Amino acid sequence: MENFSKEAALLELAKRVKELRKLKGVSQQNAYNDTGIHFARIEQGKIDISHTTLHRICEYFEISLKEFFDDN
C-alpha cells in the first residue's frame, strides 16, 4: 500500500463516526449509553477499532458497512 498512513485512516474514521452521530442527533454520552462504545476516543482518532465495533456502530446508525465507507 503506497502512502498508507494509520493516522490519516484513523482521522477519516473519526470524521465519519462524528458525522453520523451528529446526523442522528445524539451526544457522545448518549451514544455511549446506547452502545457501550466510547465514541469520544474514536472521534479523536486515538484508537483503532475492530471490525466488530465498526459493525456495531453501523447497526446503531442503521447503515451498512458499504454505506459507512461511501463518499456521499
PyMOL Python script that loads the backbone (N, CA, C, O; Angstrom):
from pymol import cmd

cmd.read_pdbstr("""\
ATOM      1  N   MET A   1       0.838  -1.176   0.000  1.00  0.00           N
ATOM      2  CA  MET A   1       0.000   0.000   0.000  1.00  0.00           C
ATOM      3  C   MET A   1       0.880   1.235   0.000  1.00  0.00           C
ATOM      4  O   MET A   1       1.663   1.466   0.921  1.00  0.00           O
ATOM      5  N   GLU A   2       0.739   1.984  -1.006  1.00  0.00           N
ATOM      6  CA  GLU A   2       1.548   3.176  -1.141  1.00  0.00           C
ATOM      7  C   GLU A   2       0.932   4.332  -0.359  1.00  0.00           C
ATOM      8  O   GLU A   2      -0.275   4.564  -0.432  1.00  0.00           O
ATOM      9  N   ASN A   3       1.757   5.049   0.382  1.00  0.00           N
ATOM     10  CA  ASN A   3       1.338   6.229   1.130  1.00  0.00           C
ATOM     11  C   ASN A   3       0.248   5.962   2.166  1.00  0.00           C
ATOM     12  O   ASN A   3      -0.547   6.856   2.455  1.00  0.00           O
ATOM     13  N   PHE A   4       0.191   4.759   2.729  1.00  0.00           N
ATOM     14  CA  PHE A   4      -0.788   4.468   3.771  1.00  0.00           C
ATOM     15  C   PHE A   4      -0.333   5.096   5.075  1.00  0.00           C
ATOM     16  O   PHE A   4       0.805   4.907   5.505  1.00  0.00           O
ATOM     17  N   SER A   5      -1.212   5.829   5.687  1.00  0.00           N
ATOM     18  CA  SER A   5      -0.919   6.436   6.967  1.00  0.00           C
ATOM     19  C   SER A   5      -1.989   6.014   7.962  1.00  0.00           C
ATOM     20  O   SER A   5      -3.171   6.307   7.784  1.00  0.00           O
ATOM     21  N   LYS A   6      -1.561   5.327   9.007  1.00  0.00           N
ATOM     22  CA  LYS A   6      -2.511   4.890  10.031  1.00  0.00           C
ATOM     23  C   LYS A   6      -3.205   6.095  10.651  1.00  0.00           C
ATOM     24  O   LYS A   6      -4.410   6.055  10.904  1.00  0.00           O
ATOM     25  N   GLU A   7      -2.468   7.148  10.893  1.00  0.00           N
ATOM     26  CA  GLU A   7      -3.038   8.345  11.496  1.00  0.00           C
ATOM     27  C   GLU A   7      -4.112   8.956  10.603  1.00  0.00           C
ATOM     28  O   GLU A   7      -5.168   9.366  11.084  1.00  0.00           O
ATOM     29  N   ALA A   8      -3.839   9.015   9.303  1.00  0.00           N
ATOM     30  CA  ALA A   8      -4.819   9.570   8.368  1.00  0.00           C
ATOM     31  C   ALA A   8      -6.067   8.698   8.305  1.00  0.00           C
ATOM     32  O   ALA A   8      -7.184   9.209   8.226  1.00  0.00           O
ATOM     33  N   ALA A   9      -5.877   7.388   8.341  1.00  0.00           N
ATOM     34  CA  ALA A   9      -7.009   6.466   8.314  1.00  0.00           C
ATOM     35  C   ALA A   9      -7.858   6.618   9.566  1.00  0.00           C
ATOM     36  O   ALA A   9      -9.086   6.612   9.484  1.00  0.00           O
ATOM     37  N   LEU A  10      -7.222   6.754  10.720  1.00  0.00           N
ATOM     38  CA  LEU A  10      -7.963   6.937  11.963  1.00  0.00           C
ATOM     39  C   LEU A  10      -8.730   8.256  11.967  1.00  0.00           C
ATOM     40  O   LEU A  10      -9.843   8.327  12.487  1.00  0.00           O
ATOM     41  N   LEU A  11      -8.143   9.291  11.395  1.00  0.00           N
ATOM     42  CA  LEU A  11      -8.837  10.576  11.320  1.00  0.00           C
ATOM     43  C   LEU A  11     -10.037  10.519  10.381  1.00  0.00           C
ATOM     44  O   LEU A  11     -11.062  11.147  10.643  1.00  0.00           O
ATOM     45  N   GLU A  12      -9.912   9.771   9.293  1.00  0.00           N
ATOM     46  CA  GLU A  12     -11.054   9.585   8.383  1.00  0.00           C
ATOM     47  C   GLU A  12     -12.183   8.831   9.087  1.00  0.00           C
ATOM     48  O   GLU A  12     -13.354   9.190   8.962  1.00  0.00           O
ATOM     49  N   LEU A  13     -11.824   7.804   9.813  1.00  0.00           N
ATOM     50  CA  LEU A  13     -12.794   7.038  10.590  1.00  0.00           C
ATOM     51  C   LEU A  13     -13.459   7.949  11.621  1.00  0.00           C
ATOM     52  O   LEU A  13     -14.681   7.939  11.768  1.00  0.00           O
ATOM     53  N   ALA A  14     -12.662   8.724  12.322  1.00  0.00           N
ATOM     54  CA  ALA A  14     -13.171   9.635  13.340  1.00  0.00           C
ATOM     55  C   ALA A  14     -14.161  10.633  12.746  1.00  0.00           C
ATOM     56  O   ALA A  14     -15.224  10.888  13.311  1.00  0.00           O
ATOM     57  N   LYS A  15     -13.797  11.181  11.614  1.00  0.00           N
ATOM     58  CA  LYS A  15     -14.655  12.164  10.944  1.00  0.00           C
ATOM     59  C   LYS A  15     -16.002  11.546  10.559  1.00  0.00           C
ATOM     60  O   LYS A  15     -17.049  12.167  10.747  1.00  0.00           O
ATOM     61  N   ARG A  16     -15.974  10.348  10.030  1.00  0.00           N
ATOM     62  CA  ARG A  16     -17.203   9.682   9.588  1.00  0.00           C
ATOM     63  C   ARG A  16     -18.105   9.325  10.763  1.00  0.00           C
ATOM     64  O   ARG A  16     -19.321   9.505  10.689  1.00  0.00           O
ATOM     65  N   VAL A  17     -17.521   8.823  11.843  1.00  0.00           N
ATOM     66  CA  VAL A  17     -18.307   8.466  13.023  1.00  0.00           C
ATOM     67  C   VAL A  17     -18.964   9.721  13.606  1.00  0.00           C
ATOM     68  O   VAL A  17     -20.144   9.704  13.958  1.00  0.00           O
ATOM     69  N   LYS A  18     -18.206  10.792  13.705  1.00  0.00           N
ATOM     70  CA  LYS A  18     -18.751  12.045  14.239  1.00  0.00           C
ATOM     71  C   LYS A  18     -19.876  12.571  13.357  1.00  0.00           C
ATOM     72  O   LYS A  18     -20.907  13.022  13.855  1.00  0.00           O
ATOM     73  N   GLU A  19     -19.673  12.511  12.049  1.00  0.00           N
ATOM     74  CA  GLU A  19     -20.689  12.963  11.101  1.00  0.00           C
ATOM     75  C   GLU A  19     -21.994  12.167  11.294  1.00  0.00           C
ATOM     76  O   GLU A  19     -23.076  12.749  11.355  1.00  0.00           O
ATOM     77  N   LEU A  20     -21.882  10.861  11.386  1.00  0.00           N
ATOM     78  CA  LEU A  20     -23.067  10.016  11.559  1.00  0.00           C
ATOM     79  C   LEU A  20     -23.758  10.282  12.895  1.00  0.00           C
ATOM     80  O   LEU A  20     -24.986  10.310  12.973  1.00  0.00           O
ATOM     81  N   ARG A  21     -22.972  10.475  13.923  1.00  0.00           N
ATOM     82  CA  ARG A  21     -23.553  10.741  15.243  1.00  0.00           C
ATOM     83  C   ARG A  21     -24.317  12.056  15.245  1.00  0.00           C
ATOM     84  O   ARG A  21     -25.414  12.142  15.797  1.00  0.00           O
ATOM     85  N   LYS A  22     -23.741  13.070  14.632  1.00  0.00           N
ATOM     86  CA  LYS A  22     -24.418  14.369  14.560  1.00  0.00           C
ATOM     87  C   LYS A  22     -25.688  14.286  13.719  1.00  0.00           C
ATOM     88  O   LYS A  22     -26.700  14.899  14.058  1.00  0.00           O
ATOM     89  N   LEU A  23     -25.638  13.527  12.622  1.00  0.00           N
ATOM     90  CA  LEU A  23     -26.834  13.350  11.798  1.00  0.00           C
ATOM     91  C   LEU A  23     -27.953  12.676  12.583  1.00  0.00           C
ATOM     92  O   LEU A  23     -29.129  12.978  12.381  1.00  0.00           O
ATOM     93  N   LYS A  24     -27.587  11.773  13.468  1.00  0.00           N
ATOM     94  CA  LYS A  24     -28.573  11.080  14.303  1.00  0.00           C
ATOM     95  C   LYS A  24     -29.057  11.988  15.434  1.00  0.00           C
ATOM     96  O   LYS A  24     -30.104  11.740  16.033  1.00  0.00           O
ATOM     97  N   GLY A  25     -28.292  13.034  15.719  1.00  0.00           N
ATOM     98  CA  GLY A  25     -28.682  13.996  16.741  1.00  0.00           C
ATOM     99  C   GLY A  25     -28.484  13.506  18.169  1.00  0.00           C
ATOM    100  O   GLY A  25     -29.280  13.817  19.055  1.00  0.00           O
ATOM    101  N   VAL A  26     -27.420  12.737  18.388  1.00  0.00           N
ATOM    102  CA  VAL A  26     -27.138  12.241  19.734  1.00  0.00           C
ATOM    103  C   VAL A  26     -25.765  12.724  20.197  1.00  0.00           C
ATOM    104  O   VAL A  26     -24.856  12.935  19.394  1.00  0.00           O
ATOM    105  N   SER A  27     -25.644  12.888  21.487  1.00  0.00           N
ATOM    106  CA  SER A  27     -24.360  13.269  22.065  1.00  0.00           C
ATOM    107  C   SER A  27     -23.457  12.040  22.161  1.00  0.00           C
ATOM    108  O   SER A  27     -23.912  10.905  22.023  1.00  0.00           O
ATOM    109  N   GLN A  28     -22.180  12.289  22.398  1.00  0.00           N
ATOM    110  CA  GLN A  28     -21.259  11.176  22.606  1.00  0.00           C
ATOM    111  C   GLN A  28     -21.699  10.351  23.809  1.00  0.00           C
ATOM    112  O   GLN A  28     -21.626   9.123  23.784  1.00  0.00           O
ATOM    113  N   GLN A  29     -22.153  11.021  24.857  1.00  0.00           N
ATOM    114  CA  GLN A  29     -22.575  10.321  26.068  1.00  0.00           C
ATOM    115  C   GLN A  29     -23.788   9.439  25.789  1.00  0.00           C
ATOM    116  O   GLN A  29     -23.833   8.291  26.232  1.00  0.00           O
ATOM    117  N   ASN A  30     -24.771   9.964  25.059  1.00  0.00           N
ATOM    118  CA  ASN A  30     -25.955   9.161  24.736  1.00  0.00           C
ATOM    119  C   ASN A  30     -25.595   7.982  23.842  1.00  0.00           C
ATOM    120  O   ASN A  30     -26.121   6.883  24.019  1.00  0.00           O
ATOM    121  N   ALA A  31     -24.707   8.203  22.892  1.00  0.00           N
ATOM    122  CA  ALA A  31     -24.273   7.110  22.019  1.00  0.00           C
ATOM    123  C   ALA A  31     -23.557   6.042  22.846  1.00  0.00           C
ATOM    124  O   ALA A  31     -23.744   4.846  22.621  1.00  0.00           O
ATOM    125  N   TYR A  32     -22.743   6.477  23.796  1.00  0.00           N
ATOM    126  CA  TYR A  32     -22.059   5.533  24.689  1.00  0.00           C
ATOM    127  C   TYR A  32     -23.078   4.762  25.526  1.00  0.00           C
ATOM    128  O   TYR A  32     -22.987   3.542  25.660  1.00  0.00           O
ATOM    129  N   ASN A  33     -24.046   5.482  26.086  1.00  0.00           N
ATOM    130  CA  ASN A  33     -25.075   4.833  26.907  1.00  0.00           C
ATOM    131  C   ASN A  33     -25.867   3.810  26.093  1.00  0.00           C
ATOM    132  O   ASN A  33     -26.247   2.759  26.610  1.00  0.00           O
ATOM    133  N   ASP A  34     -26.113   4.118  24.824  1.00  0.00           N
ATOM    134  CA  ASP A  34     -26.886   3.222  23.961  1.00  0.00           C
ATOM    135  C   ASP A  34     -26.088   1.996  23.512  1.00  0.00           C
ATOM    136  O   ASP A  34     -26.659   0.925  23.309  1.00  0.00           O
ATOM    137  N   THR A  35     -24.773   2.150  23.358  1.00  0.00           N
ATOM    138  CA  THR A  35     -23.971   1.097  22.731  1.00  0.00           C
ATOM    139  C   THR A  35     -22.852   0.528  23.598  1.00  0.00           C
ATOM    140  O   THR A  35     -22.414  -0.601  23.379  1.00  0.00           O
ATOM    141  N   GLY A  36     -22.393   1.290  24.567  1.00  0.00           N
ATOM    142  CA  GLY A  36     -21.215   0.887  25.343  1.00  0.00           C
ATOM    143  C   GLY A  36     -19.917   1.160  24.603  1.00  0.00           C
ATOM    144  O   GLY A  36     -18.845   0.757  25.055  1.00  0.00           O
ATOM    145  N   ILE A  37     -20.009   1.843  23.465  1.00  0.00           N
ATOM    146  CA  ILE A  37     -18.832   2.184  22.656  1.00  0.00           C
ATOM    147  C   ILE A  37     -18.387   3.596  23.025  1.00  0.00           C
ATOM    148  O   ILE A  37     -19.212   4.507  23.081  1.00  0.00           O
ATOM    149  N   HIS A  38     -17.104   3.785  23.274  1.00  0.00           N
ATOM    150  CA  HIS A  38     -16.563   5.080  23.678  1.00  0.00           C
ATOM    151  C   HIS A  38     -16.338   5.950  22.433  1.00  0.00           C
ATOM    152  O   HIS A  38     -15.256   5.949  21.846  1.00  0.00           O
ATOM    153  N   PHE A  39     -17.367   6.678  22.053  1.00  0.00           N
ATOM    154  CA  PHE A  39     -17.325   7.485  20.835  1.00  0.00           C
ATOM    155  C   PHE A  39     -16.289   8.601  20.915  1.00  0.00           C
ATOM    156  O   PHE A  39     -15.685   8.945  19.899  1.00  0.00           O
ATOM    157  N   ALA A  40     -16.071   9.171  22.091  1.00  0.00           N
ATOM    158  CA  ALA A  40     -15.120  10.275  22.217  1.00  0.00           C
ATOM    159  C   ALA A  40     -13.723   9.855  21.771  1.00  0.00           C
ATOM    160  O   ALA A  40     -13.055  10.596  21.049  1.00  0.00           O
ATOM    161  N   ARG A  41     -13.282   8.687  22.190  1.00  0.00           N
ATOM    162  CA  ARG A  41     -11.942   8.219  21.799  1.00  0.00           C
ATOM    163  C   ARG A  41     -11.863   7.960  20.297  1.00  0.00           C
ATOM    164  O   ARG A  41     -10.850   8.249  19.660  1.00  0.00           O
ATOM    165  N   ILE A  42     -12.930   7.419  19.745  1.00  0.00           N
ATOM    166  CA  ILE A  42     -12.944   7.158  18.301  1.00  0.00           C
ATOM    167  C   ILE A  42     -12.901   8.476  17.542  1.00  0.00           C
ATOM    168  O   ILE A  42     -12.130   8.631  16.595  1.00  0.00           O
ATOM    169  N   GLU A  43     -13.735   9.427  17.963  1.00  0.00           N
ATOM    170  CA  GLU A  43     -13.834  10.710  17.254  1.00  0.00           C
ATOM    171  C   GLU A  43     -12.577  11.565  17.396  1.00  0.00           C
ATOM    172  O   GLU A  43     -12.379  12.499  16.619  1.00  0.00           O
ATOM    173  N   GLN A  44     -11.741  11.266  18.357  1.00  0.00           N
ATOM    174  CA  GLN A  44     -10.473  11.976  18.498  1.00  0.00           C
ATOM    175  C   GLN A  44      -9.379  11.321  17.661  1.00  0.00           C
ATOM    176  O   GLN A  44      -8.268  11.843  17.565  1.00  0.00           O
ATOM    177  N   GLY A  45      -9.693  10.184  17.061  1.00  0.00           N
ATOM    178  CA  GLY A  45      -8.706   9.477  16.249  1.00  0.00           C
ATOM    179  C   GLY A  45      -7.623   8.830  17.077  1.00  0.00           C
ATOM    180  O   GLY A  45      -6.513   8.609  16.592  1.00  0.00           O
ATOM    181  N   LYS A  46      -7.938   8.521  18.338  1.00  0.00           N
ATOM    182  CA  LYS A  46      -6.928   7.987  19.247  1.00  0.00           C
ATOM    183  C   LYS A  46      -6.887   6.471  19.295  1.00  0.00           C
ATOM    184  O   LYS A  46      -5.892   5.893  19.731  1.00  0.00           O
ATOM    185  N   ILE A  47      -7.961   5.814  18.849  1.00  0.00           N
ATOM    186  CA  ILE A  47      -7.967   4.358  18.912  1.00  0.00           C
ATOM    187  C   ILE A  47      -8.360   3.771  17.570  1.00  0.00           C
ATOM    188  O   ILE A  47      -9.130   4.357  16.807  1.00  0.00           O
ATOM    189  N   ASP A  48      -7.821   2.625  17.312  1.00  0.00           N
ATOM    190  CA  ASP A  48      -8.163   1.849  16.122  1.00  0.00           C
ATOM    191  C   ASP A  48      -9.215   0.832  16.559  1.00  0.00           C
ATOM    192  O   ASP A  48      -8.976   0.049  17.479  1.00  0.00           O
ATOM    193  N   ILE A  49     -10.352   0.840  15.919  1.00  0.00           N
ATOM    194  CA  ILE A  49     -11.433  -0.041  16.352  1.00  0.00           C
ATOM    195  C   ILE A  49     -11.418  -1.345  15.565  1.00  0.00           C
ATOM    196  O   ILE A  49     -10.852  -1.434  14.476  1.00  0.00           O
ATOM    197  N   SER A  50     -12.050  -2.341  16.147  1.00  0.00           N
ATOM    198  CA  SER A  50     -12.136  -3.642  15.492  1.00  0.00           C
ATOM    199  C   SER A  50     -13.268  -3.651  14.473  1.00  0.00           C
ATOM    200  O   SER A  50     -14.119  -2.762  14.448  1.00  0.00           O
ATOM    201  N   HIS A  51     -13.252  -4.668  13.648  1.00  0.00           N
ATOM    202  CA  HIS A  51     -14.321  -4.850  12.661  1.00  0.00           C
ATOM    203  C   HIS A  51     -15.662  -5.012  13.363  1.00  0.00           C
ATOM    204  O   HIS A  51     -16.671  -4.482  12.898  1.00  0.00           O
ATOM    205  N   THR A  52     -15.685  -5.730  14.464  1.00  0.00           N
ATOM    206  CA  THR A  52     -16.949  -5.948  15.174  1.00  0.00           C
ATOM    207  C   THR A  52     -17.477  -4.654  15.779  1.00  0.00           C
ATOM    208  O   THR A  52     -18.688  -4.436  15.798  1.00  0.00           O
ATOM    209  N   THR A  53     -16.594  -3.791  16.273  1.00  0.00           N
ATOM    210  CA  THR A  53     -17.034  -2.495  16.792  1.00  0.00           C
ATOM    211  C   THR A  53     -17.585  -1.643  15.665  1.00  0.00           C
ATOM    212  O   THR A  53     -18.609  -0.979  15.829  1.00  0.00           O
ATOM    213  N   LEU A  54     -16.918  -1.655  14.527  1.00  0.00           N
ATOM    214  CA  LEU A  54     -17.425  -0.904  13.375  1.00  0.00           C
ATOM    215  C   LEU A  54     -18.794  -1.423  12.954  1.00  0.00           C
ATOM    216  O   LEU A  54     -19.679  -0.644  12.601  1.00  0.00           O
ATOM    217  N   HIS A  55     -18.960  -2.726  12.992  1.00  0.00           N
ATOM    218  CA  HIS A  55     -20.247  -3.324  12.637  1.00  0.00           C
ATOM    219  C   HIS A  55     -21.331  -2.859  13.619  1.00  0.00           C
ATOM    220  O   HIS A  55     -22.444  -2.533  13.204  1.00  0.00           O
ATOM    221  N   ARG A  56     -21.013  -2.829  14.901  1.00  0.00           N
ATOM    222  CA  ARG A  56     -21.971  -2.363  15.912  1.00  0.00           C
ATOM    223  C   ARG A  56     -22.313  -0.892  15.715  1.00  0.00           C
ATOM    224  O   ARG A  56     -23.461  -0.492  15.907  1.00  0.00           O
ATOM    225  N   ILE A  57     -21.328  -0.085  15.333  1.00  0.00           N
ATOM    226  CA  ILE A  57     -21.574   1.331  15.057  1.00  0.00           C
ATOM    227  C   ILE A  57     -22.534   1.469  13.875  1.00  0.00           C
ATOM    228  O   ILE A  57     -23.462   2.277  13.910  1.00  0.00           O
ATOM    229  N   CYS A  58     -22.304   0.677  12.834  1.00  0.00           N
ATOM    230  CA  CYS A  58     -23.189   0.719  11.666  1.00  0.00           C
ATOM    231  C   CYS A  58     -24.606   0.294  12.037  1.00  0.00           C
ATOM    232  O   CYS A  58     -25.576   0.895  11.573  1.00  0.00           O
ATOM    233  N   GLU A  59     -24.731  -0.723  12.860  1.00  0.00           N
ATOM    234  CA  GLU A  59     -26.063  -1.137  13.320  1.00  0.00           C
ATOM    235  C   GLU A  59     -26.739  -0.009  14.086  1.00  0.00           C
ATOM    236  O   GLU A  59     -27.933   0.232  13.907  1.00  0.00           O
ATOM    237  N   TYR A  60     -25.994   0.678  14.929  1.00  0.00           N
ATOM    238  CA  TYR A  60     -26.534   1.783  15.718  1.00  0.00           C
ATOM    239  C   TYR A  60     -27.061   2.895  14.814  1.00  0.00           C
ATOM    240  O   TYR A  60     -28.117   3.469  15.077  1.00  0.00           O
ATOM    241  N   PHE A  61     -26.326   3.191  13.758  1.00  0.00           N
ATOM    242  CA  PHE A  61     -26.732   4.247  12.840  1.00  0.00           C
ATOM    243  C   PHE A  61     -27.643   3.740  11.722  1.00  0.00           C
ATOM    244  O   PHE A  61     -28.066   4.500  10.851  1.00  0.00           O
ATOM    245  N   GLU A  62     -27.931   2.446  11.769  1.00  0.00           N
ATOM    246  CA  GLU A  62     -28.823   1.801  10.804  1.00  0.00           C
ATOM    247  C   GLU A  62     -28.351   1.982   9.360  1.00  0.00           C
ATOM    248  O   GLU A  62     -29.111   2.358   8.468  1.00  0.00           O
ATOM    249  N   ILE A  63     -27.053   1.694   9.173  1.00  0.00           N
ATOM    250  CA  ILE A  63     -26.453   1.730   7.850  1.00  0.00           C
ATOM    251  C   ILE A  63     -25.625   0.467   7.653  1.00  0.00           C
ATOM    252  O   ILE A  63     -25.291  -0.225   8.615  1.00  0.00           O
ATOM    253  N   SER A  64     -25.297   0.174   6.399  1.00  0.00           N
ATOM    254  CA  SER A  64     -24.427  -0.964   6.095  1.00  0.00           C
ATOM    255  C   SER A  64     -22.965  -0.524   6.159  1.00  0.00           C
ATOM    256  O   SER A  64     -22.659   0.668   6.180  1.00  0.00           O
ATOM    257  N   LEU A  65     -22.077  -1.506   6.189  1.00  0.00           N
ATOM    258  CA  LEU A  65     -20.654  -1.184   6.135  1.00  0.00           C
ATOM    259  C   LEU A  65     -20.319  -0.450   4.841  1.00  0.00           C
ATOM    260  O   LEU A  65     -19.493   0.463   4.833  1.00  0.00           O
ATOM    261  N   LYS A  66     -20.958  -0.850   3.760  1.00  0.00           N
ATOM    262  CA  LYS A  66     -20.732  -0.176   2.477  1.00  0.00           C
ATOM    263  C   LYS A  66     -21.126   1.292   2.575  1.00  0.00           C
ATOM    264  O   LYS A  66     -20.400   2.169   2.106  1.00  0.00           O
ATOM    265  N   GLU A  67     -22.270   1.553   3.181  1.00  0.00           N
ATOM    266  CA  GLU A  67     -22.715   2.942   3.327  1.00  0.00           C
ATOM    267  C   GLU A  67     -21.759   3.734   4.218  1.00  0.00           C
ATOM    268  O   GLU A  67     -21.553   4.929   4.003  1.00  0.00           O
ATOM    269  N   PHE A  68     -21.184   3.079   5.205  1.00  0.00           N
ATOM    270  CA  PHE A  68     -20.227   3.760   6.069  1.00  0.00           C
ATOM    271  C   PHE A  68     -19.061   4.310   5.255  1.00  0.00           C
ATOM    272  O   PHE A  68     -18.596   5.427   5.483  1.00  0.00           O
ATOM    273  N   PHE A  69     -18.599   3.508   4.305  1.00  0.00           N
ATOM    274  CA  PHE A  69     -17.424   3.889   3.536  1.00  0.00           C
ATOM    275  C   PHE A  69     -17.734   4.640   2.244  1.00  0.00           C
ATOM    276  O   PHE A  69     -16.814   5.073   1.551  1.00  0.00           O
ATOM    277  N   ASP A  70     -19.011   4.802   1.912  1.00  0.00           N
ATOM    278  CA  ASP A  70     -19.370   5.582   0.725  1.00  0.00           C
ATOM    279  C   ASP A  70     -18.947   7.034   0.912  1.00  0.00           C
ATOM    280  O   ASP A  70     -19.000   7.574   2.018  1.00  0.00           O
ATOM    281  N   ASP A  71     -18.533   7.648  -0.172  1.00  0.00           N
ATOM    282  CA  ASP A  71     -18.089   9.045  -0.118  1.00  0.00           C
ATOM    283  C   ASP A  71     -19.239  10.041  -0.062  1.00  0.00           C
ATOM    284  O   ASP A  71     -19.039  11.205   0.286  1.00  0.00           O
ATOM    285  N   ASN A  72     -20.426   9.595  -0.400  1.00  0.00           N
ATOM    286  CA  ASN A  72     -21.569  10.528  -0.458  1.00  0.00           C
ATOM    287  C   ASN A  72     -22.060  10.899   0.905  1.00  0.00           C
ATOM    288  O   ASN A  72     -23.010  11.672   1.029  1.00  0.00           O
TER     289      ASN A  72
END
""", "prot")
cmd.dss("prot")
cmd.show_as("cartoon", "prot")
cmd.util.cbc("prot")
cmd.orient("prot")
